[in-house]
Amino acid sequence: MLYLGADHAGFKLKEQLKKYLLTQKIKFADLGNLKLDKNDDYPDFGFKVAKAVSKDDGSKGILICGSSFGVCIVANKVKGIRAVSISNIKDAKLSREHNDANVLCLSGWDLKLPLAQKIIKIWLDTKFNGAPRHKRRLNKISRYES
C-alpha cells in the first residue's frame, strides 16, 4: 500500500499525483488533508502517513509540504521510518537502493508535476540492493531505535 499525505502547501500536487497513481494502477490511501485548508499543519499528516507505513509491512508513503523538509523531519521521528526529501531522479533511485527509504517527501513549492511523476516512478520501481554494507548501516539504525 502507498499512503499519501500533504498540508496546504502540498495539497495541489498531491491531488495531481493521485490522478497519476490511478492511471498507473497503483493502490493508495489518501490520509489527508482531504480538502484545502490554509491553516492546517504538516505534522498532522506527516505523523499519520509515517505511522501507517510503520504498521504496514512493505508499504511506502509519500508526503508533501512546501519545502518537503517539515514532513521529512516529522516522519523520521517514527520508529522504522526512513524518510527522504528528494528533488531529482538520481537521488530517488539511490535512496531506495542504498537506504531502503520507505517515505518519499516532496516539495509542493518547487516540484512540477512531470518531474514529481518521474521521481515517484523511479522511487517505487527501485528495489533495495541489499549490499552487505547497506544492510549493516540499516541494522545500526534499527538497533538505535530499539
C-alpha positions in Angstrom: 0.0 0.0 0.0 1.1 3.6 -0.7 0.0 6.2 1.8 -0.3 9.8 0.8 -0.4 13.0 2.9 0.0 16.7 2.4 -0.6 20.0 4.1 -2.0 23.1 2.3 1.4 23.8 0.5 1.4 20.3 -0.9 -2.3 19.8 -1.5 -2.4 20.7 -5.2 0.5 18.4 -6.1 -1.0 15.6 -4.0 -4.3 15.9 -5.8 -2.5 15.8 -9.2 -0.4 12.8 -8.2 -3.5 10.9 -7.1 -4.7 11.1 -10.8 -1.3 9.9 -12.0 -1.3 7.0 -9.5 -4.7 5.9 -10.7 -3.6 5.8 -14.3 -0.6 3.7 -13.2 -2.9 1.4 -11.3 -1.0 2.0 -8.0 -3.2 1.3 -5.0 -3.0 4.2 -2.5 -4.8 5.7 0.5 -5.0 9.4 1.0 -4.6 10.2 4.7 -5.2 13.9 4.2 -5.7 16.6 4.1 -8.8 15.8 2.1 -9.6 19.5 1.5 -7.5 22.6 1.1 -7.1 24.3 4.5 -4.6 27.1 4.6 -4.4 26.8 8.4 -3.5 23.1 8.6 -0.2 21.9 9.9 2.3 19.4 8.2 3.0 17.4 11.4 -0.6 16.1 11.4 -0.2 14.5 8.0 3.4 13.6 8.5 2.7 11.5 11.6 -0.4 9.9 10.0 1.5 8.6 7.0 4.6 7.6 8.9 2.6 5.7 11.5 0.6 3.9 8.7 3.8 2.9 6.9 5.4 1.7 10.2 2.5 -0.6 10.9 2.0 -1.9 7.4 5.0 -4.1 6.5 6.2 -3.4 2.9 4.2 -0.3 2.5 5.5 3.1 1.5 4.5 6.7 1.9 4.6 10.0 0.0 4.4 13.2 1.9 4.2 16.7 0.5 4.6 20.1 2.2 6.0 23.4 1.0 9.7 22.6 1.2 9.4 18.9 2.0 11.7 19.4 5.0 9.0 19.6 7.6 7.2 16.4 6.7 10.6 14.7 6.4 11.6 15.7 9.9 8.2 14.6 11.3 8.2 11.2 9.5 11.7 10.4 10.7 10.5 10.7 14.3 8.5 7.5 13.9 10.3 4.2 14.6 11.1 2.3 11.4 10.7 5.2 9.1 13.4 6.2 6.7 12.1 9.3 5.1 14.0 11.2 2.4 13.5 14.6 0.9 14.0 14.2 -2.9 14.1 16.7 -5.8 15.8 14.7 -8.5 15.7 11.2 -10.2 19.2 10.2 -9.2 18.6 10.7 -5.5 15.2 8.9 -5.8 17.0 5.8 -7.1 19.9 6.0 -4.6 17.5 6.5 -1.6 15.9 3.1 -2.4 19.0 1.2 -3.5 21.2 2.2 -0.6 18.9 3.4 2.2 15.7 1.3 1.6 13.8 4.6 2.1 10.1 4.0 2.8 8.7 7.5 2.8 9.3 10.0 0.0 9.0 13.6 0.8 8.4 16.1 -2.0 8.2 19.9 -2.3 4.8 21.4 -3.2 6.5 24.7 -3.9 9.3 23.6 -6.1 8.4 20.4 -7.9 6.4 20.5 -11.1 4.1 17.6 -11.9 6.2 15.9 -14.7 9.3 15.7 -12.5 7.3 14.6 -9.5 5.8 11.8 -11.6 9.3 10.6 -12.8 10.7 10.7 -9.2 7.8 8.7 -7.9 8.0 6.1 -10.7 11.8 5.6 -10.2 11.3 5.6 -6.4 8.6 3.0 -6.4 10.3 0.8 -9.1 13.7 0.7 -7.5 14.5 -2.1 -5.0 16.9 -2.0 -2.1 20.1 -3.6 -3.4 20.8 -5.5 -0.2 24.6 -5.0 -0.3 26.2 -6.0 3.0 27.4 -2.5 3.8 23.9 -1.1 3.3 22.3 -3.8 5.4 24.9 -3.2 8.1 24.1 0.5 8.2 20.3 0.0 8.3 20.8 -2.5 11.1 22.7 0.1 13.1 19.7 2.5 12.7 17.3 -0.2 13.8 19.4 -1.1 16.9 19.5 2.6 17.8 15.7 2.9 17.5 15.3 -0.1 19.8 
